[in-house]
Amino acid sequence: MRWYLQNATELNILVCFEVIHPVLMHCEDITQQLGDIQVIHELNNEAPSLLRVAPKNERAP
C-alpha cells in the first residue's frame, strides 16, 4: 500500500512511503490525517519503509 502525503508547510513537498502502520491502514484520506511532515518523521520510527521526499510536481508513478 503506497500513499502520497502532502505536508501543510510552504515547502509543499510530497512524501511517498509504504504504509505498514496498522492504524494508517484504515485511513482513506491520509492527507488529512497526516498533514504535517513532522508526524511522518515520528511515524518513521514505526514505519521504516519511508521511501523518499520529492517536490509536489515530481510525483512517482
mmCIF file as Biopython writes it, N, C-alpha, C and O atoms, coordinates in Angstrom:
data_model
#
loop_
_atom_site.group_PDB
_atom_site.id
_atom_site.type_symbol
_atom_site.label_atom_id
_atom_site.label_alt_id
_atom_site.label_comp_id
_atom_site.label_asym_id
_atom_site.label_entity_id
_atom_site.label_seq_id
_atom_site.pdbx_PDB_ins_code
_atom_site.Cartn_x
_atom_site.Cartn_y
_atom_site.Cartn_z
_atom_site.occupancy
_atom_site.B_iso_or_equiv
_atom_site.auth_seq_id
_atom_site.auth_asym_id
_atom_site.pdbx_PDB_model_num
ATOM 1   N N  . MET A ? 1  ? 0.845  -1.181 0.000   1.0 0.0 1  A 1 
ATOM 2   C CA . MET A ? 1  ? 0.000  0.000  0.000   1.0 0.0 1  A 1 
ATOM 3   C C  . MET A ? 1  ? 0.887  1.239  0.000   1.0 0.0 1  A 1 
ATOM 4   O O  . MET A ? 1  ? 1.736  1.394  0.878   1.0 0.0 1  A 1 
ATOM 5   N N  . ARG A ? 2  ? 0.700  2.105  -0.958  1.0 0.0 2  A 1 
ATOM 6   C CA . ARG A ? 2  ? 1.560  3.283  -1.081  1.0 0.0 2  A 1 
ATOM 7   C C  . ARG A ? 2  ? 0.702  4.542  -1.041  1.0 0.0 2  A 1 
ATOM 8   O O  . ARG A ? 2  ? -0.320 4.636  -1.720  1.0 0.0 2  A 1 
ATOM 9   N N  . TRP A ? 3  ? 1.139  5.512  -0.228  1.0 0.0 3  A 1 
ATOM 10  C CA . TRP A ? 3  ? 0.380  6.749  -0.084  1.0 0.0 3  A 1 
ATOM 11  C C  . TRP A ? 3  ? 1.260  7.928  -0.439  1.0 0.0 3  A 1 
ATOM 12  O O  . TRP A ? 3  ? 2.480  7.881  -0.285  1.0 0.0 3  A 1 
ATOM 13  N N  . TYR A ? 4  ? 0.621  8.991  -0.919  1.0 0.0 4  A 1 
ATOM 14  C CA . TYR A ? 4  ? 1.334  10.226 -1.202  1.0 0.0 4  A 1 
ATOM 15  C C  . TYR A ? 4  ? 0.825  11.294 -0.244  1.0 0.0 4  A 1 
ATOM 16  O O  . TYR A ? 4  ? -0.341 11.684 -0.286  1.0 0.0 4  A 1 
ATOM 17  N N  . LEU A ? 5  ? 1.720  11.758 0.620   1.0 0.0 5  A 1 
ATOM 18  C CA . LEU A ? 5  ? 1.300  12.710 1.642   1.0 0.0 5  A 1 
ATOM 19  C C  . LEU A ? 5  ? 1.880  14.078 1.347   1.0 0.0 5  A 1 
ATOM 20  O O  . LEU A ? 5  ? 3.080  14.227 1.118   1.0 0.0 5  A 1 
ATOM 21  N N  . GLN A ? 6  ? 1.018  15.062 1.355   1.0 0.0 6  A 1 
ATOM 22  C CA . GLN A ? 6  ? 1.469  16.431 1.127   1.0 0.0 6  A 1 
ATOM 23  C C  . GLN A ? 6  ? 1.444  17.157 2.459   1.0 0.0 6  A 1 
ATOM 24  O O  . GLN A ? 6  ? 0.418  17.174 3.138   1.0 0.0 6  A 1 
ATOM 25  N N  . ASN A ? 7  ? 2.565  17.758 2.838   1.0 0.0 7  A 1 
ATOM 26  C CA . ASN A ? 7  ? 2.578  18.415 4.143   1.0 0.0 7  A 1 
ATOM 27  C C  . ASN A ? 7  ? 1.947  19.796 4.057   1.0 0.0 7  A 1 
ATOM 28  O O  . ASN A ? 7  ? 1.681  20.304 2.967   1.0 0.0 7  A 1 
ATOM 29  N N  . ALA A ? 8  ? 1.714  20.391 5.206   1.0 0.0 8  A 1 
ATOM 30  C CA . ALA A ? 8  ? 0.940  21.624 5.267   1.0 0.0 8  A 1 
ATOM 31  C C  . ALA A ? 8  ? 1.830  22.867 5.270   1.0 0.0 8  A 1 
ATOM 32  O O  . ALA A ? 8  ? 1.338  23.977 5.474   1.0 0.0 8  A 1 
ATOM 33  N N  . THR A ? 9  ? 3.126  22.694 5.047   1.0 0.0 9  A 1 
ATOM 34  C CA . THR A ? 9  ? 4.021  23.847 5.080   1.0 0.0 9  A 1 
ATOM 35  C C  . THR A ? 9  ? 4.175  24.454 3.695   1.0 0.0 9  A 1 
ATOM 36  O O  . THR A ? 9  ? 3.677  23.906 2.712   1.0 0.0 9  A 1 
ATOM 37  N N  . GLU A ? 10 ? 4.869  25.588 3.618   1.0 0.0 10 A 1 
ATOM 38  C CA . GLU A ? 10 ? 5.066  26.263 2.340   1.0 0.0 10 A 1 
ATOM 39  C C  . GLU A ? 10 ? 5.998  25.474 1.415   1.0 0.0 10 A 1 
ATOM 40  O O  . GLU A ? 10 ? 6.088  25.762 0.221   1.0 0.0 10 A 1 
ATOM 41  N N  . LEU A ? 11 ? 6.685  24.480 1.974   1.0 0.0 11 A 1 
ATOM 42  C CA . LEU A ? 11 ? 7.562  23.657 1.133   1.0 0.0 11 A 1 
ATOM 43  C C  . LEU A ? 11 ? 6.751  22.865 0.117   1.0 0.0 11 A 1 
ATOM 44  O O  . LEU A ? 11 ? 7.204  22.606 -0.998  1.0 0.0 11 A 1 
ATOM 45  N N  . ASN A ? 12 ? 5.547  22.488 0.522   1.0 0.0 12 A 1 
ATOM 46  C CA . ASN A ? 12 ? 4.627  21.805 -0.387  1.0 0.0 12 A 1 
ATOM 47  C C  . ASN A ? 12 ? 5.257  20.556 -0.996  1.0 0.0 12 A 1 
ATOM 48  O O  . ASN A ? 12 ? 5.101  20.281 -2.186  1.0 0.0 12 A 1 
ATOM 49  N N  . ILE A ? 13 ? 5.972  19.805 -0.157  1.0 0.0 13 A 1 
ATOM 50  C CA . ILE A ? 13 ? 6.615  18.596 -0.656  1.0 0.0 13 A 1 
ATOM 51  C C  . ILE A ? 13 ? 5.687  17.404 -0.576  1.0 0.0 13 A 1 
ATOM 52  O O  . ILE A ? 13 ? 4.682  17.424 0.135   1.0 0.0 13 A 1 
ATOM 53  N N  . LEU A ? 14 ? 6.030  16.387 -1.300  1.0 0.0 14 A 1 
ATOM 54  C CA . LEU A ? 14 ? 5.216  15.184 -1.331  1.0 0.0 14 A 1 
ATOM 55  C C  . LEU A ? 14 ? 6.028  14.046 -0.725  1.0 0.0 14 A 1 
ATOM 56  O O  . LEU A ? 14 ? 7.207  13.883 -1.038  1.0 0.0 14 A 1 
ATOM 57  N N  . VAL A ? 15 ? 5.410  13.281 0.123   1.0 0.0 15 A 1 
ATOM 58  C CA . VAL A ? 15 ? 6.100  12.169 0.754   1.0 0.0 15 A 1 
ATOM 59  C C  . VAL A ? 15 ? 5.450  10.872 0.309   1.0 0.0 15 A 1 
ATOM 60  O O  . VAL A ? 15 ? 4.237  10.690 0.416   1.0 0.0 15 A 1 
ATOM 61  N N  . CYS A ? 16 ? 6.277  9.987  -0.184  1.0 0.0 16 A 1 
ATOM 62  C CA . CYS A ? 16 ? 5.778  8.706  -0.657  1.0 0.0 16 A 1 
ATOM 63  C C  . CYS A ? 16 ? 6.364  7.609  0.223   1.0 0.0 16 A 1 
ATOM 64  O O  . CYS A ? 16 ? 7.584  7.470  0.311   1.0 0.0 16 A 1 
ATOM 65  N N  . PHE A ? 17 ? 5.511  6.835  0.868   1.0 0.0 17 A 1 
ATOM 66  C CA . PHE A ? 17 ? 6.027  5.720  1.636   1.0 0.0 17 A 1 
ATOM 67  C C  . PHE A ? 17 ? 4.987  4.625  1.708   1.0 0.0 17 A 1 
ATOM 68  O O  . PHE A ? 17 ? 3.792  4.871  1.543   1.0 0.0 17 A 1 
ATOM 69  N N  . GLU A ? 18 ? 5.450  3.423  1.955   1.0 0.0 18 A 1 
ATOM 70  C CA . GLU A ? 18 ? 4.537  2.301  2.058   1.0 0.0 18 A 1 
ATOM 71  C C  . GLU A ? 18 ? 4.057  2.215  3.495   1.0 0.0 18 A 1 
ATOM 72  O O  . GLU A ? 18 ? 4.853  2.169  4.433   1.0 0.0 18 A 1 
ATOM 73  N N  . VAL A ? 19 ? 2.769  2.195  3.646   1.0 0.0 19 A 1 
ATOM 74  C CA . VAL A ? 19 ? 2.188  2.203  4.973   1.0 0.0 19 A 1 
ATOM 75  C C  . VAL A ? 19 ? 2.229  0.800  5.578   1.0 0.0 19 A 1 
ATOM 76  O O  . VAL A ? 19 ? 1.653  -0.143 5.035   1.0 0.0 19 A 1 
ATOM 77  N N  . ILE A ? 20 ? 2.920  0.684  6.708   1.0 0.0 20 A 1 
ATOM 78  C CA . ILE A ? 20 ? 2.905  -0.589 7.422   1.0 0.0 20 A 1 
ATOM 79  C C  . ILE A ? 20 ? 2.346  -0.395 8.824   1.0 0.0 20 A 1 
ATOM 80  O O  . ILE A ? 20 ? 2.216  -1.352 9.586   1.0 0.0 20 A 1 
ATOM 81  N N  . HIS A ? 21 ? 2.017  0.844  9.159   1.0 0.0 21 A 1 
ATOM 82  C CA . HIS A ? 21 ? 1.449  1.132  10.463  1.0 0.0 21 A 1 
ATOM 83  C C  . HIS A ? 21 ? -0.017 0.698  10.461  1.0 0.0 21 A 1 
ATOM 84  O O  . HIS A ? 21 ? -0.778 1.149  9.606   1.0 0.0 21 A 1 
ATOM 85  N N  . PRO A ? 22 ? -0.433 -0.157 11.384  1.0 0.0 22 A 1 
ATOM 86  C CA . PRO A ? 22 ? -1.784 -0.746 11.342  1.0 0.0 22 A 1 
ATOM 87  C C  . PRO A ? 22 ? -2.901 0.294  11.400  1.0 0.0 22 A 1 
ATOM 88  O O  . PRO A ? 22 ? -3.961 0.101  10.805  1.0 0.0 22 A 1 
ATOM 89  N N  . VAL A ? 23 ? -2.667 1.388  12.109  1.0 0.0 23 A 1 
ATOM 90  C CA . VAL A ? 23 ? -3.713 2.411  12.202  1.0 0.0 23 A 1 
ATOM 91  C C  . VAL A ? 23 ? -3.892 3.107  10.859  1.0 0.0 23 A 1 
ATOM 92  O O  . VAL A ? 23 ? -5.016 3.390  10.444  1.0 0.0 23 A 1 
ATOM 93  N N  . LEU A ? 24 ? -2.771 3.384  10.178  1.0 0.0 24 A 1 
ATOM 94  C CA . LEU A ? 24 ? -2.837 4.097  8.911   1.0 0.0 24 A 1 
ATOM 95  C C  . LEU A ? 24 ? -3.518 3.266  7.833   1.0 0.0 24 A 1 
ATOM 96  O O  . LEU A ? 24 ? -4.070 3.811  6.878   1.0 0.0 24 A 1 
ATOM 97  N N  . MET A ? 25 ? -3.478 1.962  7.986   1.0 0.0 25 A 1 
ATOM 98  C CA . MET A ? 25 ? -4.098 1.088  7.004   1.0 0.0 25 A 1 
ATOM 99  C C  . MET A ? 25 ? -5.583 1.397  6.857   1.0 0.0 25 A 1 
ATOM 100 O O  . MET A ? 25 ? -6.179 1.132  5.814   1.0 0.0 25 A 1 
ATOM 101 N N  . HIS A ? 26 ? -6.175 1.957  7.902   1.0 0.0 26 A 1 
ATOM 102 C CA . HIS A ? 26 ? -7.616 2.188  7.894   1.0 0.0 26 A 1 
ATOM 103 C C  . HIS A ? 26 ? -7.974 3.620  7.508   1.0 0.0 26 A 1 
ATOM 104 O O  . HIS A ? 26 ? -9.149 3.985  7.505   1.0 0.0 26 A 1 
ATOM 105 N N  . CYS A ? 27 ? -6.972 4.429  7.183   1.0 0.0 27 A 1 
ATOM 106 C CA . CYS A ? 27 ? -7.246 5.816  6.824   1.0 0.0 27 A 1 
ATOM 107 C C  . CYS A ? 27 ? -7.418 5.935  5.320   1.0 0.0 27 A 1 
ATOM 108 O O  . CYS A ? 27 ? -6.521 5.578  4.556   1.0 0.0 27 A 1 
ATOM 109 N N  . GLU A ? 28 ? -8.563 6.433  4.897   1.0 0.0 28 A 1 
ATOM 110 C CA . GLU A ? 28 ? -8.789 6.605  3.472   1.0 0.0 28 A 1 
ATOM 111 C C  . GLU A ? 28 ? -8.154 7.895  2.979   1.0 0.0 28 A 1 
ATOM 112 O O  . GLU A ? 28 ? -7.588 7.949  1.887   1.0 0.0 28 A 1 
ATOM 113 N N  . ASP A ? 29 ? -8.256 8.934  3.803   1.0 0.0 29 A 1 
ATOM 114 C CA . ASP A ? 29 ? -7.681 10.210 3.408   1.0 0.0 29 A 1 
ATOM 115 C C  . ASP A ? 29 ? -6.475 10.508 4.290   1.0 0.0 29 A 1 
ATOM 116 O O  . ASP A ? 29 ? -6.572 11.235 5.279   1.0 0.0 29 A 1 
ATOM 117 N N  . ILE A ? 30 ? -5.347 9.935  3.915   1.0 0.0 30 A 1 
ATOM 118 C CA . ILE A ? 30 ? -4.130 10.093 4.695   1.0 0.0 30 A 1 
ATOM 119 C C  . ILE A ? 30 ? -3.677 11.549 4.710   1.0 0.0 30 A 1 
ATOM 120 O O  . ILE A ? 30 ? -3.093 12.012 5.690   1.0 0.0 30 A 1 
ATOM 121 N N  . THR A ? 31 ? -3.948 12.265 3.624   1.0 0.0 31 A 1 
ATOM 122 C CA . THR A ? 31 ? -3.506 13.656 3.549   1.0 0.0 31 A 1 
ATOM 123 C C  . THR A ? 31 ? -4.099 14.486 4.684   1.0 0.0 31 A 1 
ATOM 124 O O  . THR A ? 31 ? -3.419 15.336 5.259   1.0 0.0 31 A 1 
ATOM 125 N N  . GLN A ? 32 ? -5.370 14.238 5.005   1.0 0.0 32 A 1 
ATOM 126 C CA . GLN A ? 32 ? -5.986 14.972 6.103   1.0 0.0 32 A 1 
ATOM 127 C C  . GLN A ? 32 ? -5.508 14.440 7.447   1.0 0.0 32 A 1 
ATOM 128 O O  . GLN A ? 32 ? -5.353 15.200 8.403   1.0 0.0 32 A 1 
ATOM 129 N N  . GLN A ? 33 ? -5.276 13.140 7.518   1.0 0.0 33 A 1 
ATOM 130 C CA . GLN A ? 33 ? -4.852 12.537 8.774   1.0 0.0 33 A 1 
ATOM 131 C C  . GLN A ? 33 ? -3.425 12.954 9.145   1.0 0.0 33 A 1 
ATOM 132 O O  . GLN A ? 33 ? -3.112 13.157 10.318  1.0 0.0 33 A 1 
ATOM 133 N N  . LEU A ? 34 ? -2.573 13.077 8.134   1.0 0.0 34 A 1 
ATOM 134 C CA . LEU A ? 34 ? -1.167 13.396 8.381   1.0 0.0 34 A 1 
ATOM 135 C C  . LEU A ? 34 ? -0.742 14.572 7.518   1.0 0.0 34 A 1 
ATOM 136 O O  . LEU A ? 34 ? 0.029  14.411 6.572   1.0 0.0 34 A 1 
ATOM 137 N N  . GLY A ? 35 ? -1.246 15.750 7.846   1.0 0.0 35 A 1 
ATOM 138 C CA . GLY A ? 35 ? -0.925 16.913 7.043   1.0 0.0 35 A 1 
ATOM 139 C C  . GLY A ? 35 ? 0.433  17.487 7.376   1.0 0.0 35 A 1 
ATOM 140 O O  . GLY A ? 35 ? 0.967  18.288 6.608   1.0 0.0 35 A 1 
ATOM 141 N N  . ASP A ? 36 ? 1.006  17.097 8.498   1.0 0.0 36 A 1 
ATOM 142 C CA . ASP A ? 36 ? 2.251  17.694 8.949   1.0 0.0 36 A 1 
ATOM 143 C C  . ASP A ? 36 ? 3.400  16.723 8.761   1.0 0.0 36 A 1 
ATOM 144 O O  . ASP A ? 36 ? 3.335  15.577 9.205   1.0 0.0 36 A 1 
ATOM 145 N N  . ILE A ? 37 ? 4.444  17.181 8.108   1.0 0.0 37 A 1 
ATOM 146 C CA . ILE A ? 37 ? 5.605  16.335 7.824   1.0 0.0 37 A 1 
ATOM 147 C C  . ILE A ? 37 ? 6.255  15.834 9.104   1.0 0.0 37 A 1 
ATOM 148 O O  . ILE A ? 37 ? 6.880  14.774 9.102   1.0 0.0 37 A 1 
ATOM 149 N N  . GLN A ? 38 ? 6.117  16.580 10.199  1.0 0.0 38 A 1 
ATOM 150 C CA . GLN A ? 38 ? 6.694  16.156 11.467  1.0 0.0 38 A 1 
ATOM 151 C C  . GLN A ? 38 ? 6.060  14.857 11.949  1.0 0.0 38 A 1 
ATOM 152 O O  . GLN A ? 38 ? 6.726  14.006 12.538  1.0 0.0 38 A 1 
ATOM 153 N N  . VAL A ? 39 ? 4.776  14.722 11.693  1.0 0.0 39 A 1 
ATOM 154 C CA . VAL A ? 39 ? 4.090  13.495 12.085  1.0 0.0 39 A 1 
ATOM 155 C C  . VAL A ? 39 ? 4.675  12.315 11.326  1.0 0.0 39 A 1 
ATOM 156 O O  . VAL A ? 39 ? 4.825  11.224 11.876  1.0 0.0 39 A 1 
ATOM 157 N N  . ILE A ? 40 ? 5.003  12.541 10.061  1.0 0.0 40 A 1 
ATOM 158 C CA . ILE A ? 40 ? 5.571  11.481 9.241   1.0 0.0 40 A 1 
ATOM 159 C C  . ILE A ? 40 ? 6.947  11.072 9.772   1.0 0.0 40 A 1 
ATOM 160 O O  . ILE A ? 40 ? 7.277  9.886  9.797   1.0 0.0 40 A 1 
ATOM 161 N N  . HIS A ? 41 ? 7.743  12.050 10.193  1.0 0.0 41 A 1 
ATOM 162 C CA . HIS A ? 41 ? 9.045  11.735 10.759  1.0 0.0 41 A 1 
ATOM 163 C C  . HIS A ? 41 ? 8.899  10.897 12.025  1.0 0.0 41 A 1 
ATOM 164 O O  . HIS A ? 41 ? 9.675  9.969  12.259  1.0 0.0 41 A 1 
ATOM 165 N N  . GLU A ? 42 ? 7.905  11.228 12.835  1.0 0.0 42 A 1 
ATOM 166 C CA . GLU A ? 42 ? 7.672  10.459 14.043  1.0 0.0 42 A 1 
ATOM 167 C C  . GLU A ? 42 ? 7.200  9.056  13.697  1.0 0.0 42 A 1 
ATOM 168 O O  . GLU A ? 42 ? 7.606  8.083  14.332  1.0 0.0 42 A 1 
ATOM 169 N N  . LEU A ? 43 ? 6.350  8.955  12.698  1.0 0.0 43 A 1 
ATOM 170 C CA . LEU A ? 43 ? 5.849  7.656  12.269  1.0 0.0 43 A 1 
ATOM 171 C C  . LEU A ? 43 ? 6.961  6.795  11.697  1.0 0.0 43 A 1 
ATOM 172 O O  . LEU A ? 43 ? 6.894  5.567  11.736  1.0 0.0 43 A 1 
ATOM 173 N N  . ASN A ? 44 ? 7.983  7.451  11.167  1.0 0.0 44 A 1 
ATOM 174 C CA . ASN A ? 44 ? 9.066  6.708  10.537  1.0 0.0 44 A 1 
ATOM 175 C C  . ASN A ? 44 ? 9.751  5.765  11.520  1.0 0.0 44 A 1 
ATOM 176 O O  . ASN A ? 44 ? 10.387 4.793  11.113  1.0 0.0 44 A 1 
ATOM 177 N N  . ASN A ? 45 ? 9.621  6.049  12.806  1.0 0.0 45 A 1 
ATOM 178 C CA . ASN A ? 45 ? 10.175 5.144  13.807  1.0 0.0 45 A 1 
ATOM 179 C C  . ASN A ? 45 ? 9.458  3.802  13.796  1.0 0.0 45 A 1 
ATOM 180 O O  . ASN A ? 45 ? 10.059 2.758  14.049  1.0 0.0 45 A 1 
ATOM 181 N N  . GLU A ? 46 ? 8.159  3.848  13.499  1.0 0.0 46 A 1 
ATOM 182 C CA . GLU A ? 46 ? 7.377  2.618  13.452  1.0 0.0 46 A 1 
ATOM 183 C C  . GLU A ? 46 ? 7.179  2.144  12.018  1.0 0.0 46 A 1 
ATOM 184 O O  . GLU A ? 46 ? 6.882  0.974  11.780  1.0 0.0 46 A 1 
ATOM 185 N N  . ALA A ? 47 ? 7.345  3.055  11.067  1.0 0.0 47 A 1 
ATOM 186 C CA . ALA A ? 47 ? 7.175  2.707  9.658   1.0 0.0 47 A 1 
ATOM 187 C C  . ALA A ? 47 ? 8.455  3.034  8.905   1.0 0.0 47 A 1 
ATOM 188 O O  . ALA A ? 47 ? 8.522  4.039  8.196   1.0 0.0 47 A 1 
ATOM 189 N N  . PRO A ? 48 ? 9.459  2.202  9.052   1.0 0.0 48 A 1 
ATOM 190 C CA . PRO A ? 48 ? 10.768 2.486  8.459   1.0 0.0 48 A 1 
ATOM 191 C C  . PRO A ? 48 ? 10.799 2.346  6.944   1.0 0.0 48 A 1 
ATOM 192 O O  . PRO A ? 48 ? 11.866 2.432  6.337   1.0 0.0 48 A 1 
ATOM 193 N N  . SER A ? 49 ? 9.648  2.133  6.330   1.0 0.0 49 A 1 
ATOM 194 C CA . SER A ? 49 ? 9.625  1.972  4.879   1.0 0.0 49 A 1 
ATOM 195 C C  . SER A ? 49 ? 9.477  3.311  4.166   1.0 0.0 49 A 1 
ATOM 196 O O  . SER A ? 49 ? 9.030  3.360  3.020   1.0 0.0 49 A 1 
ATOM 197 N N  . LEU A ? 50 ? 9.853  4.400  4.843   1.0 0.0 50 A 1 
ATOM 198 C CA . LEU A ? 50 ? 9.826  5.710  4.196   1.0 0.0 50 A 1 
ATOM 199 C C  . LEU A ? 50 ? 10.704 5.664  2.953   1.0 0.0 50 A 1 
ATOM 200 O O  . LEU A ? 50 ? 11.887 5.335  3.032   1.0 0.0 50 A 1 
ATOM 201 N N  . LEU A ? 51 ? 10.121 5.994  1.809   1.0 0.0 51 A 1 
ATOM 202 C CA . LEU A ? 51 ? 10.842 5.843  0.556   1.0 0.0 51 A 1 
ATOM 203 C C  . LEU A ? 51 ? 11.608 7.095  0.159   1.0 0.0 51 A 1 
ATOM 204 O O  . LEU A ? 51 ? 12.818 7.040  -0.059  1.0 0.0 51 A 1 
ATOM 205 N N  . ARG A ? 52 ? 10.909 8.227  0.062   1.0 0.0 52 A 1 
ATOM 206 C CA . ARG A ? 52 ? 11.588 9.418  -0.416  1.0 0.0 52 A 1 
ATOM 207 C C  . ARG A ? 52 ? 10.741 10.653 -0.171  1.0 0.0 52 A 1 
ATOM 208 O O  . ARG A ? 52 ? 9.543  10.569 0.099   1.0 0.0 52 A 1 
ATOM 209 N N  . VAL A ? 53 ? 11.391 11.794 -0.272  1.0 0.0 53 A 1 
ATOM 210 C CA . VAL A ? 53 ? 10.695 13.071 -0.200  1.0 0.0 53 A 1 
ATOM 211 C C  . VAL A ? 53 ? 10.979 13.796 -1.503  1.0 0.0 53 A 1 
ATOM 212 O O  . VAL A ? 53 ? 12.139 13.984 -1.872  1.0 0.0 53 A 1 
ATOM 213 N N  . ALA A ? 54 ? 9.931  14.204 -2.203  1.0 0.0 54 A 1 
ATOM 214 C CA . ALA A ? 54 ? 10.103 14.814 -3.512  1.0 0.0 54 A 1 
ATOM 215 C C  . ALA A ? 54 ? 9.216  16.038 -3.640  1.0 0.0 54 A 1 
ATOM 216 O O  . ALA A ? 54 ? 8.201  16.146 -2.952  1.0 0.0 54 A 1 
ATOM 217 N N  . PRO A ? 55 ? 9.592  16.968 -4.521  1.0 0.0 55 A 1 
ATOM 218 C CA . PRO A ? 55 ? 8.728  18.119 -4.789  1.0 0.0 55 A 1 
ATOM 219 C C  . PRO A ? 55 ? 7.359  17.656 -5.275  1.0 0.0 55 A 1 
ATOM 220 O O  . PRO A ? 55 ? 7.223  16.568 -5.835  1.0 0.0 55 A 1 
ATOM 221 N N  . LYS A ? 56 ? 6.360  18.480 -5.058  1.0 0.0 56 A 1 
ATOM 222 C CA . LYS A ? 56 ? 4.998  18.108 -5.405  1.0 0.0 56 A 1 
ATOM 223 C C  . LYS A ? 56 ? 4.849  17.758 -6.886  1.0 0.0 56 A 1 
ATOM 224 O O  . LYS A ? 56 ? 4.068  16.878 -7.246  1.0 0.0 56 A 1 
ATOM 225 N N  . ASN A ? 57 ? 5.603  18.453 -7.740  1.0 0.0 57 A 1 
ATOM 226 C CA . ASN A ? 57 ? 5.470  18.215 -9.179  1.0 0.0 57 A 1 
ATOM 227 C C  . ASN A ? 57 ? 6.293  17.017 -9.646  1.0 0.0 57 A 1 
ATOM 228 O O  . ASN A ? 57 ? 6.337  16.713 -10.838 1.0 0.0 57 A 1 
ATOM 229 N N  . GLU A ? 58 ? 6.947  16.337 -8.699  1.0 0.0 58 A 1 
ATOM 230 C CA . GLU A ? 58 ? 7.774  15.173 -9.062  1.0 0.0 58 A 1 
ATOM 231 C C  . GLU A ? 58 ? 7.139  13.912 -8.495  1.0 0.0 58 A 1 
ATOM 232 O O  . GLU A ? 58 ? 7.754  13.174 -7.726  1.0 0.0 58 A 1 
ATOM 233 N N  . ARG A ? 59 ? 5.893  13.687 -8.896  1.0 0.0 59 A 1 
ATOM 234 C CA . ARG A ? 59 ? 5.152  12.546 -8.356  1.0 0.0 59 A 1 
ATOM 235 C C  . ARG A ? 59 ? 5.675  11.234 -8.933  1.0 0.0 59 A 1 
ATOM 236 O O  . ARG A ? 59 ? 5.986  11.128 -10.119 1.0 0.0 59 A 1 
ATOM 237 N N  . ALA A ? 60 ? 5.758  10.252 -8.063  1.0 0.0 60 A 1 
ATOM 238 C CA . ALA A ? 60 ? 6.154  8.918  -8.513  1.0 0.0 60 A 1 
ATOM 239 C C  . ALA A ? 60 ? 4.979  8.271  -9.240  1.0 0.0 60 A 1 
ATOM 240 O O  . ALA A ? 60 ? 3.827  8.602  -8.961  1.0 0.0 60 A 1 
ATOM 241 N N  . PRO A ? 61 ? 5.245  7.376  -10.147 1.0 0.0 61 A 1 
ATOM 242 C CA . PRO A ? 61 ? 4.167  6.711  -10.891 1.0 0.0 61 A 1 
ATOM 243 C C  . PRO A ? 61 ? 3.306  5.838  -9.979  1.0 0.0 61 A 1 
ATOM 244 O O  . PRO A ? 61 ? 2.355  5.208  -10.444 1.0 0.0 61 A 1 
#
